[in-house]
């Protein structure tokens, strides 16, 4: 029975095995000593006031701070590994979530291609292995899309729906993520209303009330203590800002993604853009294909989420990570690569040799992109003198 299952699902099982090995490599390979010490932002992270008192005082970035509370409590002496472990766990969760997101959108084969590209992205590697809140923005983008995908496609029972609503509310406690949550609700409003109608009986009402209790209490308490905290929650700068400066920051954000990045040795190598050349070409092709289907609620959610993410990053240059755009961009990149493969198959619908060559070329593209990003992080950045000098604080 077991052998029959393995033979039937060997491709899927091989992918899962490769994914586990990739997760372990990405997350834990030389996590403590790839760099000579920890960076100044990581030191600040290690000194956060956590536990129930800290979370009640500031519930923003709730998920990663809960994990930090547990890890820091268990660690007798906080090492670089302990400080970075919560980010690694959130990063791996984001990678797993992205696979299931692509699978729900486009199927298993496309999910395999997109997952390897996404998992090996240099920026994702940096955020996953760096003790900051940056990785939680990647996590938020992935799971807001994934939850909306489940709500829009599945006939959910009231308890699963309540759990998904609870998850959205928890994610919305990350600064600025409420805007993406609201966008998802607006675009999938019909499906939300269908599921809300199932909550008519007493058990459904209790389930939804329980899902609202904790996140709403934490948020209300946070705002009661200081009403100006609403600005932090919504990711609206408290200082005066001008339209011209905001437009300039939008241009800078787009430049960082597509042209060349701002210098940040803690998290990036030199001035190279977030997207490598292969990813950029795939993004352009994917955009061409998806924009032809602009009436699809899924396409509108992806592109409007990307626009909101760019606006939030532009408004909060120093607090919201560029990682927020990664899930949306890499969905488009994945679509671009699979579109190329489908176009090749249409040209050679019955020629097995030509189809094999096309598939091999796509695999080669994915492999080269992954290799470039892995080398960029583990070799080029890790041994860059400027980058190493930023990690000067000893444990």
C-alpha positions as CSV (number, residue, x, y, z in Angstrom):
1,X,0.0,0.0,0.0
2,X,2.8,2.4,1.0
3,X,4.9,1.5,-2.1
4,X,1.9,2.0,-4.3
5,X,1.3,5.5,-2.8
6,X,4.9,6.4,-3.2
7,X,4.9,5.3,-6.9
8,X,1.7,7.2,-7.6
9,X,2.8,10.4,-5.9
10,X,6.6,10.2,-6.4
11,X,6.8,13.7,-8.1
12,X,4.9,15.4,-5.2
13,X,6.9,13.5,-2.6
14,X,10.2,14.4,-4.3
15,X,9.2,18.0,-4.3
16,X,8.3,18.0,-0.6
17,X,11.6,16.3,0.2
18,X,13.5,18.9,-1.9
19,X,11.5,21.7,-0.2
20,X,12.3,20.4,3.3
21,X,16.0,20.3,2.4
22,X,15.8,23.8,0.9
23,X,14.0,25.2,4.0
24,X,16.6,23.7,6.3
25,X,19.4,25.1,4.2
26,X,17.9,28.6,3.8
27,X,16.8,28.9,7.4
28,X,19.6,27.3,9.4
29,X,22.8,27.0,7.4
30,X,25.4,28.8,9.4
31,X,22.7,31.0,11.0
32,X,24.8,31.9,14.0
33,X,28.1,32.5,12.3
34,X,27.7,33.4,8.7
35,X,28.5,36.9,9.8
36,X,31.0,37.8,12.6
37,X,28.4,39.1,15.0
38,X,24.9,40.7,15.1
39,X,23.9,44.0,13.5
40,X,22.7,47.1,15.5
41,X,19.0,46.5,14.5
42,X,19.3,42.9,15.7
43,X,20.6,44.1,19.1
44,X,17.5,46.3,19.4
45,X,15.3,43.4,18.6
46,X,17.0,41.3,21.3
47,X,16.1,44.0,23.8
48,X,12.4,44.2,23.1
49,X,10.0,44.1,26.0
50,X,8.1,40.9,25.3
51,X,5.9,38.4,27.2
52,X,2.3,39.1,28.0
53,X,3.1,42.6,29.4
54,X,5.1,43.6,26.3
55,X,2.4,42.3,23.9
56,X,-0.4,44.0,25.9
57,X,1.6,47.2,25.8
58,X,2.2,47.0,22.1
59,X,0.3,44.3,20.2
60,X,1.7,45.3,16.7
61,X,3.8,42.6,15.0
62,X,1.9,40.1,17.2
63,X,2.8,36.8,15.6
64,X,6.6,37.2,15.5
65,X,6.6,38.8,19.0
66,X,4.7,35.8,20.4
67,X,7.4,33.5,19.0
68,X,10.1,35.8,20.3
69,X,8.6,35.7,23.8
70,X,8.7,31.9,23.8
71,X,12.2,31.6,22.3
72,X,13.8,34.3,24.5
73,X,12.1,32.7,27.6
74,X,13.6,29.3,26.8
75,X,17.1,30.6,25.9
76,X,19.3,30.9,29.0
77,X,21.6,33.2,27.1
78,X,20.4,34.9,23.9
79,X,22.8,33.9,21.1
80,X,22.6,35.1,17.4
81,X,20.8,31.8,16.7
82,X,18.1,32.5,19.3
83,X,17.7,36.1,18.2
84,X,17.2,35.1,14.6
85,X,15.2,31.9,15.1
86,X,11.8,33.7,15.2
87,X,12.4,35.3,11.8
88,X,13.5,31.9,10.4
89,X,10.3,30.3,11.6
90,X,8.2,33.1,10.1
91,X,10.2,32.9,6.9
92,X,9.7,29.2,6.5
93,X,6.0,29.6,7.2
94,X,5.9,32.2,4.4
95,X,7.6,29.8,2.0
96,X,5.1,27.0,2.8
97,X,2.2,29.4,2.6
98,X,3.4,30.7,-0.8
99,X,3.4,27.2,-2.2
100,X,-0.2,26.5,-1.1
101,X,-1.2,30.0,-2.4
102,X,0.2,29.2,-5.9
103,X,-1.4,25.7,-5.8
104,X,-4.8,27.2,-5.0
105,X,-4.4,29.7,-7.8
106,X,-2.7,27.7,-10.6
107,X,-2.2,24.1,-9.6
108,X,0.7,21.9,-8.2
109,X,3.1,22.1,-11.2
110,X,3.0,25.9,-11.3
111,X,3.3,26.0,-7.5
112,X,6.6,24.0,-7.7
113,X,8.2,26.4,-10.2
114,X,7.0,29.5,-8.3
115,X,8.0,28.2,-4.9
116,X,11.6,27.5,-5.8
117,X,11.9,31.0,-7.3
118,X,10.3,32.6,-4.3
119,X,12.2,30.6,-1.7
120,X,15.6,31.4,-3.2
121,X,14.9,35.1,-3.5
122,X,17.9,37.1,-2.1
123,X,15.7,39.5,-0.2
124,X,13.7,36.7,1.3
125,X,16.9,35.1,2.5
126,X,18.0,38.3,4.1
127,X,14.7,38.9,5.9
128,X,14.4,35.3,7.0
129,X,17.8,35.2,8.5
130,X,17.8,38.7,10.1
131,X,16.3,39.5,13.5
132,X,13.8,42.2,12.5
133,X,10.1,42.6,11.8
134,X,10.7,42.7,8.0
135,X,9.9,39.1,7.4
136,X,6.5,39.5,9.0
137,X,5.5,41.7,6.1
138,X,6.3,38.9,3.7
139,X,4.2,36.6,5.9
140,X,1.3,39.0,5.9
141,X,1.2,39.4,2.2
142,X,1.3,35.6,1.6
143,X,-1.4,34.7,4.1
144,X,-3.8,37.6,3.3
145,X,-3.9,36.3,-0.3
146,X,-4.1,32.6,0.8
147,X,-6.9,33.3,3.3
148,X,-8.9,35.2,0.6
149,X,-8.2,32.4,-1.8
150,X,-9.8,29.9,0.5
151,X,-12.7,32.1,1.3
152,X,-13.4,32.8,-2.4
153,X,-13.2,29.2,-3.6
154,X,-14.3,26.9,-0.9
155,X,-17.6,26.1,0.7
156,X,-16.4,26.7,4.3
157,X,-18.1,25.6,7.5
158,X,-18.7,28.2,10.1
159,X,-15.8,27.2,12.3
160,X,-13.2,27.3,9.5
161,X,-14.5,30.7,8.4
162,X,-14.3,32.0,12.0
163,X,-10.7,30.8,12.2
164,X,-9.8,32.5,8.9
165,X,-11.4,35.7,10.2
166,X,-9.4,35.4,13.4
167,X,-6.2,34.9,11.3
168,X,-6.9,38.0,9.2
169,X,-7.5,40.1,12.3
170,X,-4.2,38.9,13.8
171,X,-2.3,39.7,10.6
172,X,-4.0,43.1,10.5
173,X,-2.2,43.9,13.8
174,X,1.0,44.4,11.7
175,X,1.3,48.1,10.8
176,X,-0.5,49.0,7.6
177,X,-1.8,45.5,6.9
178,X,-5.4,46.5,7.7
179,X,-5.5,48.2,4.3
180,X,-4.7,44.9,2.5
181,X,-7.2,43.0,4.7
182,X,-9.9,45.5,3.8
183,X,-9.0,45.3,0.1
184,X,-9.4,41.5,0.2
185,X,-12.8,41.8,1.8
186,X,-14.0,44.4,-0.7
187,X,-12.9,42.3,-3.7
188,X,-14.4,39.1,-2.3
189,X,-17.3,40.7,-0.6
190,X,-19.9,38.3,-2.1
191,X,-18.1,35.3,-0.7
192,X,-17.6,36.9,2.7
193,X,-21.4,37.6,2.9
194,X,-22.2,34.0,1.8
195,X,-20.1,32.7,4.7
196,X,-21.5,35.3,7.2
197,X,-25.0,34.1,6.4
198,X,-24.0,30.6,7.7
199,X,-23.4,32.1,11.2
200,X,-27.1,32.4,12.0
201,X,-27.3,29.7,14.7
202,X,-25.9,30.1,18.2
203,X,-22.8,28.0,17.6
204,X,-21.8,30.1,14.6
205,X,-22.4,33.4,16.5
206,X,-20.2,32.1,19.4
207,X,-17.5,31.0,17.0
208,X,-17.3,34.4,15.3
209,X,-17.4,36.3,18.6
210,X,-14.5,34.2,19.9
211,X,-12.5,34.9,16.8
212,X,-13.0,38.7,17.3
213,X,-12.4,38.8,21.0
214,X,-8.6,38.7,21.4
215,X,-7.4,40.8,18.4
216,X,-10.2,43.4,19.0
217,X,-9.4,43.6,22.7
218,X,-5.6,44.0,22.0
219,X,-6.3,46.7,19.5
220,X,-8.8,48.7,21.5
221,X,-6.5,48.6,24.6
222,X,-3.6,49.8,22.5
223,X,-5.7,52.7,21.2
224,X,-7.2,53.6,24.5
225,X,-3.7,54.1,26.0
226,X,-2.8,56.6,23.3
227,X,-5.2,57.5,20.5
228,X,-2.3,58.5,18.4
229,X,-1.3,54.9,18.2
230,X,-3.9,54.7,15.4
231,X,-1.2,56.2,13.1
232,X,1.2,53.4,13.9
233,X,-1.5,50.8,13.3
234,X,-2.5,52.3,10.0
235,X,1.1,53.0,9.0
236,X,0.4,56.7,8.5
237,X,3.5,58.9,9.3
238,X,2.9,61.2,12.3
239,X,5.2,63.9,10.8
240,X,4.1,66.4,8.2
241,X,4.6,65.1,4.7
242,X,4.2,66.7,1.3
243,X,2.8,65.3,-1.9
244,X,6.0,66.0,-3.8
245,X,8.1,64.1,-1.3
246,X,5.6,61.2,-1.3
247,X,5.8,61.0,-5.1
248,X,9.6,61.0,-4.9
249,X,9.5,58.2,-2.3
250,X,7.2,56.1,-4.7
251,X,9.8,56.6,-7.4
252,X,12.6,55.5,-5.0
253,X,10.6,52.4,-4.0
254,X,10.1,51.4,-7.6
255,X,13.8,52.1,-8.3
256,X,14.8,49.9,-5.5
257,X,12.7,47.0,-6.9
258,X,13.5,47.3,-10.6
259,X,16.6,49.4,-11.2
260,X,19.1,49.7,-8.3
261,X,18.6,49.6,-4.6
262,X,19.6,52.0,-1.8
263,X,22.7,51.2,0.1
264,X,21.8,49.0,3.1
265,X,24.7,46.6,4.0
266,X,22.7,45.1,6.9
267,X,20.2,43.6,4.4
268,X,21.5,43.9,0.9
269,X,24.5,43.6,-1.3
270,X,25.6,46.9,-2.9
271,X,23.1,48.7,-5.1
272,X,21.7,45.8,-7.0
273,X,17.9,45.8,-7.5
274,X,15.5,43.4,-5.7
275,X,14.8,41.6,-9.0
276,X,17.5,39.9,-11.0
277,X,17.3,40.2,-14.8
278,X,15.6,36.8,-15.3
279,X,13.0,37.7,-12.7
280,X,12.4,41.1,-14.3
281,X,11.8,39.6,-17.7
282,X,9.4,37.1,-16.3
283,X,7.6,39.9,-14.4
284,X,7.1,41.8,-17.6
285,X,5.7,38.7,-19.4
286,X,3.5,37.8,-16.5
287,X,2.1,41.3,-16.3
288,X,1.3,41.2,-20.0
289,X,-0.6,38.0,-19.5
290,X,-2.4,38.9,-16.3
291,X,-3.5,42.4,-17.4
292,X,-5.4,40.8,-20.3
293,X,-7.5,39.2,-17.5
294,X,-7.9,42.3,-15.5
295,X,-11.6,41.6,-14.8
296,X,-10.7,38.6,-12.7
297,X,-11.1,39.3,-9.0
298,X,-7.8,37.4,-8.3
299,X,-5.8,39.6,-10.7
300,X,-7.4,42.7,-9.3
301,X,-6.5,41.6,-5.8
302,X,-2.9,40.9,-6.7
303,X,-2.3,44.2,-8.6
304,X,-4.2,46.4,-6.1
305,X,-2.3,44.7,-3.2
306,X,1.0,45.4,-5.0
307,X,0.0,49.1,-5.5
308,X,-1.0,49.5,-1.8
309,X,2.2,47.7,-0.7
310,X,4.3,50.2,-2.8
311,X,2.4,53.1,-1.3
312,X,2.9,51.8,2.2
313,X,6.6,51.3,1.7
314,X,6.9,54.8,0.2
315,X,5.1,56.3,3.2
316,X,7.2,54.3,5.7
317,X,10.7,54.1,4.2
318,X,12.3,53.1,7.5
319,X,9.7,50.8,9.0
320,X,7.9,48.8,6.4
321,X,10.1,46.3,4.5
322,X,10.4,46.0,0.8
323,X,9.6,42.3,1.5
324,X,6.0,43.3,1.5
325,X,5.9,43.4,-2.4
326,X,7.6,39.9,-2.8
327,X,4.5,37.7,-2.7
328,X,2.6,39.8,-5.3
329,X,5.6,40.2,-7.6
330,X,6.6,36.6,-7.5
331,X,3.1,35.5,-8.3
332,X,3.4,37.6,-11.5
333,X,6.9,36.2,-12.2
334,X,5.6,32.7,-11.8
335,X,2.8,33.4,-14.2
336,X,5.3,34.8,-16.7
337,X,7.4,31.7,-16.7
338,X,4.5,29.3,-17.0
339,X,3.0,31.5,-19.8
340,X,6.3,31.0,-21.7
341,X,6.1,27.2,-21.2
342,X,2.4,27.1,-22.3
343,X,3.2,29.2,-25.4
344,X,6.0,26.8,-26.3
345,X,3.6,23.8,-25.9
346,X,1.1,25.5,-28.2
347,X,3.8,25.8,-30.9
348,X,4.8,22.1,-30.5
349,X,1.6,20.4,-29.3
350,X,2.6,16.8,-30.4
351,X,6.4,16.9,-30.6
352,X,7.7,15.2,-27.4
353,X,11.3,16.2,-28.1
354,X,10.4,19.9,-28.5
355,X,8.2,19.8,-25.4
356,X,11.0,18.3,-23.4
357,X,13.4,21.0,-24.7
358,X,11.0,23.7,-23.6
359,X,10.5,22.2,-20.2
360,X,14.3,21.8,-19.8
361,X,14.8,25.5,-20.7
362,X,12.3,26.6,-18.1
363,X,13.9,24.4,-15.4
364,X,17.3,25.9,-16.4
365,X,15.9,29.5,-16.1
366,X,14.5,28.7,-12.6
367,X,17.8,27.0,-11.6
368,X,20.0,29.9,-12.8
369,X,17.8,32.4,-11.0
370,X,17.9,30.4,-7.8
371,X,21.7,29.9,-8.1
372,X,22.2,33.6,-8.7
373,X,20.2,34.6,-5.6
374,X,21.8,31.9,-3.3
375,X,25.3,33.0,-4.4
376,X,24.3,36.6,-4.0
377,X,23.4,36.0,-0.3
378,X,25.6,33.2,0.9
379,X,28.8,34.2,-0.9
380,X,28.8,37.7,-2.4
381,X,27.0,39.5,0.5
382,X,28.4,37.2,3.3
383,X,32.0,37.9,2.4
384,X,31.5,41.6,1.4
385,X,33.7,43.7,3.8
386,X,31.1,46.5,4.1
387,X,28.4,44.0,4.9
388,X,30.5,42.2,7.5
389,X,31.5,45.5,9.1
390,X,27.8,46.1,9.9
391,X,27.7,42.9,12.0
392,X,30.2,44.1,14.5
393,X,28.4,43.5,17.8
394,X,29.5,40.3,19.6
395,X,27.0,38.1,21.4
